[in-house]
Amino acid sequence: WRIAMPIKPHPMTYVCEDCGWKKTVAPRSDALGPGEWFARCPACGSEALTLRRADALAGAMVEWLAWLRRF
């Protein structure tokens, strides 16, 4: 038997190619919840979103803010 362990994804940054909206998210687990995944831009409704791994500073910042929200 092999048990697949959940792997927490790296922080990711969404960028809308149409309006420039940007958001960096740090999922809590491999099960993405509301506000951790986007199919459309919440600002303009466009589906032209680019997803990339967050840079070190943005990733650390959203991880830290997520940690603070637990309290």
SVG drawing of the C-alpha trace seen along z (x, -y; Angstrom):
<svg xmlns="http://www.w3.org/2000/svg" viewBox="-17 -47 29 49">
<polyline fill="none" stroke="black" stroke-width="0.4" points="0.0,0.0 1.1,-3.5 -0.5,-6.4 -0.5,-9.6 0.1,-12.4 -1.4,-15.9 1.2,-18.4 0.5,-22.1 1.0,-24.1 3.4,-27.0 2.1,-30.5 0.8,-31.6 0.1,-35.0 -2.9,-35.5 -2.6,-38.4 -5.4,-39.6 -4.0,-40.3 -6.9,-42.6 -7.2,-45.0 -4.0,-44.3 -5.7,-43.0 -3.2,-40.9 -3.6,-38.7 -1.1,-36.4 -2.6,-33.4 -1.1,-30.9 -3.4,-27.9 -3.7,-26.2 -3.7,-22.7 -4.0,-20.8 -7.8,-21.3 -8.3,-24.8 -11.0,-26.9 -12.8,-30.2 -10.3,-33.0 -7.5,-30.5 -8.4,-29.8 -9.8,-32.0 -11.2,-31.1 -12.2,-34.7 -10.9,-38.0 -13.0,-39.3 -12.5,-42.9 -13.4,-42.7 -14.7,-39.1 -12.1,-38.3 -10.8,-34.7 -7.4,-35.9 -5.7,-35.1 -2.0,-34.2 -0.9,-32.0 2.7,-32.0 4.6,-31.0 4.8,-34.0 8.1,-35.7 9.8,-35.2 8.6,-38.4 5.0,-38.2 4.9,-34.5 6.3,-35.2 3.9,-38.1 0.7,-36.1 2.0,-33.1 2.5,-35.5 -0.9,-37.1 -2.6,-33.7 -0.8,-32.7 -2.0,-35.8 -5.6,-35.2 -5.6,-31.9 -5.7,-33.9"/>
</svg>
